[in-house]
Amino acid sequence: MTDFTKSIAKKTPARSERRKNVERSATTRKEILEATVRCLNDLGYGAVTNLKVADEAGVSRGAMMHHFPTRQALIVATVEYANGKLTEFRNTEVEKLGPGLPRYRAIIDLSLVTQRMPEGMACNEIRIGSRSDPEIRTAVTPIMGQISDEYGRLVVRLARAAGLTPNRELQGLTSIAAMSTRALAINTFTYPRGNIEENVLWMIRNIREDIIARQLGEKFAERPAPLPETRSSSKPSNP
């Protein structure tokens, strides 16, 4: 064996070991973030601590401190991780459809689906919790703003691909869909009336089709069927 070959033989195990360490570290980090999502979804923001997450993830407190030395660092990373999973889900679902209006309609219809996913509920818990936690609010505000901007750009791309003009009316619909479905995902636990969800989703879809009709013509609109009348239809839909 030449000196060069001996040198390679000595270096290869070290590189292999470093690669394994990097992979183990990435796996541990992912396990921690997945555990944080579960804790936020199952227990709520107030019950989530780094120690609780470490127990849920099955990692040592030392490993937890290595990856996330503070609660702020854990929460910010969880928002980024959860958003990545939600974005991946949206893209997969949208790409199942043909380009144009079907994809634009789908991204609006997916709003409630993603809000109710564990990752969506985790982000909602963080939004709610940050209201009374100034340190977390300061930490997550930049990433939350970035996520909202990225989502808005996605909707704009799909709207333009459908032949629509992303004017203020369309932008307003995007905001209405996101904010109202977020409220629905939370409101279900305190006021579980099925007709509220049906009414809100019907209104969102009807507004969407109104915009499509105004911009592209009535023949392109696919209006939802009228809502059935119920005995409680004359009563307010919220307490």
C-alpha positions as CSV (number, residue, x, y, z in Angstrom):
1,M,0.0,0.0,0.0
2,T,1.4,3.4,-1.0
3,D,1.7,6.3,1.3
4,F,-1.1,8.0,-0.6
5,T,-3.4,5.0,-0.2
6,K,-2.6,4.8,3.5
7,S,-3.4,8.4,3.9
8,I,-6.9,7.9,2.2
9,A,-7.5,4.9,4.4
10,K,-6.9,6.9,7.5
11,K,-9.1,9.8,6.5
12,T,-12.1,7.9,5.2
13,P,-13.3,6.6,8.6
14,A,-13.1,10.0,10.1
15,R,-15.2,11.6,7.3
16,S,-17.7,8.7,7.6
17,E,-18.0,9.2,11.3
18,R,-18.6,12.9,10.9
19,R,-21.3,12.2,8.3
20,K,-23.0,9.8,10.7
21,N,-22.8,12.4,13.5
22,V,-24.4,15.0,11.2
23,E,-27.2,12.6,10.2
24,R,-27.8,11.7,13.9
25,S,-28.0,15.3,14.8
26,A,-30.4,16.1,12.0
27,T,-32.6,13.1,13.0
28,T,-32.6,14.2,16.7
29,R,-33.6,17.8,15.7
30,K,-36.4,16.5,13.5
31,E,-37.7,14.3,16.3
32,I,-37.7,17.3,18.7
33,L,-39.6,19.5,16.2
34,E,-42.2,16.8,15.5
35,A,-42.6,16.3,19.3
36,T,-43.1,20.0,19.7
37,V,-45.8,20.0,17.1
38,R,-47.6,17.1,18.9
39,C,-47.3,18.9,22.2
40,L,-48.7,22.1,20.9
41,N,-51.5,20.3,19.1
42,D,-52.4,18.0,22.0
43,L,-51.6,20.1,25.0
44,G,-51.7,23.8,23.9
45,Y,-49.1,26.5,24.0
46,G,-49.1,27.1,27.8
47,A,-48.2,23.4,28.6
48,V,-45.2,23.3,26.2
49,T,-41.8,23.6,27.7
50,N,-38.4,22.4,26.5
51,L,-38.4,19.7,29.2
52,K,-41.8,18.5,28.2
53,V,-40.8,18.3,24.6
54,A,-37.6,16.5,25.4
55,D,-39.6,13.8,27.3
56,E,-42.1,13.6,24.4
57,A,-39.3,13.2,21.9
58,G,-37.4,10.7,24.0
59,V,-34.2,12.7,24.0
60,S,-31.9,13.7,26.8
61,R,-32.0,17.2,28.3
62,G,-28.5,17.7,27.1
63,A,-29.5,16.9,23.5
64,M,-32.4,19.3,23.9
65,M,-30.1,22.1,25.2
66,H,-27.7,21.4,22.4
67,H,-30.3,21.9,19.7
68,F,-32.5,24.4,21.4
69,P,-31.0,26.2,24.3
70,T,-34.0,28.5,24.8
71,R,-37.8,28.2,24.4
72,Q,-37.7,31.0,21.9
73,A,-35.3,29.1,19.7
74,L,-37.5,26.0,19.9
75,I,-40.7,27.9,19.1
76,V,-39.2,29.8,16.1
77,A,-37.7,26.5,14.7
78,T,-41.1,24.8,15.2
79,V,-42.9,27.5,13.2
80,E,-40.4,27.1,10.4
81,Y,-40.7,23.3,10.4
82,A,-44.5,23.3,10.6
83,N,-44.7,25.8,7.7
84,G,-42.4,23.6,5.6
85,K,-44.7,20.7,6.1
86,L,-47.8,22.7,5.3
87,T,-46.2,24.1,2.2
88,E,-45.2,20.7,1.1
89,F,-48.8,19.4,1.6
90,R,-50.3,22.4,-0.3
91,N,-47.9,22.0,-3.2
92,T,-48.6,18.2,-3.5
93,E,-52.4,18.7,-3.4
94,V,-52.4,21.5,-5.9
95,E,-50.1,19.7,-8.4
96,K,-52.6,16.9,-8.5
97,L,-54.9,19.2,-10.5
98,G,-54.6,20.8,-13.9
99,P,-53.2,24.3,-14.1
100,G,-55.4,27.4,-14.1
101,L,-58.6,27.8,-12.2
102,P,-58.7,24.3,-10.6
103,R,-55.4,25.0,-8.8
104,Y,-56.5,28.5,-7.7
105,R,-59.8,27.1,-6.4
106,A,-57.9,24.3,-4.6
107,I,-55.6,26.7,-2.7
108,I,-58.6,28.5,-1.3
109,D,-60.4,25.3,-0.4
110,L,-57.2,24.0,1.3
111,S,-57.2,26.8,3.8
112,L,-59.4,25.0,6.4
113,V,-57.6,21.6,5.8
114,T,-54.2,23.0,6.6
115,Q,-55.4,25.1,9.6
116,R,-56.7,21.8,11.2
117,M,-53.6,19.8,10.5
118,P,-51.3,19.3,13.5
119,E,-48.8,21.7,12.0
120,G,-51.5,24.2,11.4
121,M,-52.9,24.0,14.9
122,A,-49.3,24.2,16.3
123,C,-48.8,27.5,14.5
124,N,-52.2,28.7,15.7
125,E,-51.3,27.9,19.3
126,I,-48.1,29.9,18.9
127,R,-50.0,32.8,17.5
128,I,-52.4,32.8,20.4
129,G,-49.7,32.3,23.0
130,S,-47.5,35.0,21.7
131,R,-50.2,37.6,22.4
132,S,-49.4,37.4,26.1
133,D,-45.7,36.4,25.8
134,P,-43.7,39.4,24.6
135,E,-40.4,37.5,24.2
136,I,-42.0,34.9,22.0
137,R,-44.0,37.5,20.1
138,T,-40.8,39.4,19.3
139,A,-39.1,36.1,18.2
140,V,-41.8,34.8,15.9
141,T,-43.2,38.0,14.4
142,P,-40.5,38.2,11.6
143,I,-40.9,34.5,10.6
144,M,-44.7,34.7,10.8
145,G,-44.7,37.8,8.5
146,Q,-42.4,36.0,6.1
147,I,-44.7,33.0,6.0
148,S,-47.7,35.2,5.3
149,D,-45.9,37.0,2.5
150,E,-44.8,33.7,0.9
151,Y,-48.3,32.3,1.1
152,G,-49.6,35.5,-0.5
153,R,-47.1,35.2,-3.4
154,L,-48.2,31.6,-3.9
155,V,-51.8,32.5,-4.2
156,V,-50.9,35.4,-6.6
157,R,-48.9,33.0,-8.8
158,L,-51.8,30.6,-9.0
159,A,-54.3,33.4,-9.6
160,R,-52.2,34.8,-12.5
161,A,-51.8,31.3,-14.0
162,A,-55.6,31.1,-14.0
163,G,-55.9,34.4,-15.9
164,L,-56.9,36.4,-12.9
165,T,-55.6,39.8,-11.9
166,P,-54.5,39.9,-8.2
167,N,-56.1,43.2,-7.3
168,R,-57.1,44.3,-3.9
169,E,-60.4,42.4,-4.1
170,L,-58.6,39.1,-4.7
171,Q,-56.0,39.9,-2.1
172,G,-58.9,40.6,0.3
173,L,-60.3,37.1,-0.4
174,T,-57.0,35.5,0.3
175,S,-56.9,37.2,3.7
176,I,-60.6,36.4,4.5
177,A,-60.0,32.7,3.6
178,A,-56.9,32.5,5.8
179,M,-58.2,34.4,8.8
180,S,-61.7,32.9,8.8
181,T,-60.6,29.3,8.4
182,R,-58.0,29.9,11.2
183,A,-60.9,31.1,13.4
184,L,-63.0,28.1,12.4
185,A,-60.2,25.7,13.3
186,I,-60.1,27.2,16.8
187,N,-63.8,28.0,17.2
188,T,-64.8,24.3,16.6
189,F,-63.7,23.5,20.2
190,T,-65.8,26.1,21.9
191,Y,-68.8,26.4,19.5
192,P,-69.0,23.1,17.5
193,R,-72.0,24.0,15.3
194,G,-71.6,22.4,11.8
195,N,-73.7,25.0,10.1
196,I,-71.2,27.7,10.9
197,E,-68.5,25.9,9.1
198,E,-70.8,25.2,6.1
199,N,-72.0,28.8,6.0
200,V,-68.5,30.3,6.1
201,L,-67.0,28.0,3.5
202,W,-70.0,28.6,1.3
203,M,-69.5,32.4,1.5
204,I,-65.8,32.1,0.8
205,R,-66.4,30.0,-2.3
206,N,-69.2,32.2,-3.5
207,I,-67.1,35.4,-3.2
208,R,-64.3,33.5,-5.1
209,E,-66.7,32.7,-7.9
210,D,-68.0,36.3,-8.0
211,I,-64.4,37.5,-8.5
212,I,-63.8,34.9,-11.2
213,A,-67.1,35.9,-13.0
214,R,-66.2,39.6,-12.8
215,Q,-62.7,39.1,-14.2
216,L,-63.2,36.3,-16.7
217,G,-66.9,36.1,-17.3
218,E,-69.8,34.3,-15.8
219,K,-69.2,31.1,-17.9
220,F,-66.0,30.5,-16.0
221,A,-67.7,30.6,-12.6
222,E,-68.6,27.4,-10.7
223,R,-71.0,28.7,-8.1
224,P,-71.7,26.5,-5.1
225,A,-75.2,25.1,-4.7
226,P,-77.5,27.3,-2.4
227,L,-77.3,26.4,1.2
228,P,-80.3,24.4,2.5
229,E,-82.7,26.2,4.8
230,T,-82.7,25.0,8.4
231,R,-85.0,25.7,11.3
232,S,-82.3,27.7,12.9
233,S,-81.5,29.7,9.8
234,S,-83.3,32.8,11.2
235,K,-81.0,32.7,14.3
236,P,-77.6,34.3,14.4
237,S,-74.8,31.9,13.5
238,N,-72.6,33.0,16.4
239,P,-73.4,33.5,20.0
